[in-house]
């Protein structure tokens, strides 16, 4: 998508904001929602349409949202998990029926603890026993609540009920029953999105640290879903921050065919002083290279996202 003016950017931003706000209201008060069972597929289609317009812009906005705010955590977490599930489903050629159930499970997996999840994001104290019990029970309670709300699809319900299952079966995905296949994808995506997101009690991890945790340091690293996720969004997805090897800070704008060499907008000098205008840099073509990913909490800059996304759109057009 090419941003001709500020109105184009504001229109797209408002669509993403409206999607997040609408989803937040739906998840927070599901029993008060009109036609909940019909609205979730509508939100799924809305998400697909926005990602199809420009996936990199969508990822940029979602990762900025996920890594820079704890407000409305539950809805933003559901949204980024759903987007990542959609993209992974395409990357591994998941059949449409399973893709739909995976994404709708991602949208609704925490429906039984939305308010609690928002509270925990801003809570500095450790979980008390009541909160621990609610977190442990929410997959099964979510399944029961979805049934009450009119969801009858067994696969969708079973994936929600199993998304915290620690007994992940490490076999080729295409040899697993559908529910185990989708649970394995959602379980990994859920954890990755949680790692990069901040809480009041801790900063989010950098995208590289999160990827390393997914790919290397698990007791049984996932040989298919983890690599598919990184191939899809990159080691440093759009919207995340990096330090270059000349010490300048940049924000990732667009992916490239090389997962570790995206297009970035350099936003500071080598002394970390803000630049008057961001500078587009193709890390795949040469120095400065990316030295490390940065947690969003370490970057205290006010960015002109319109200008940055405009540069990214020019890359796509070129």
Helices and strands as residue ranges (DSSP letters): H 6-28, G 30-32, H 36-53, H 55-68, H 73-91, H 96-108, G 111-113, H 114-121, H 129-148, H 154-162, G 173-175, H 178-196, H 207-215, H 225-233, E 241-244, E 249-254, E 263-268, E 274-282, G 283-285, E 290-294, G 296-298, H 305-317
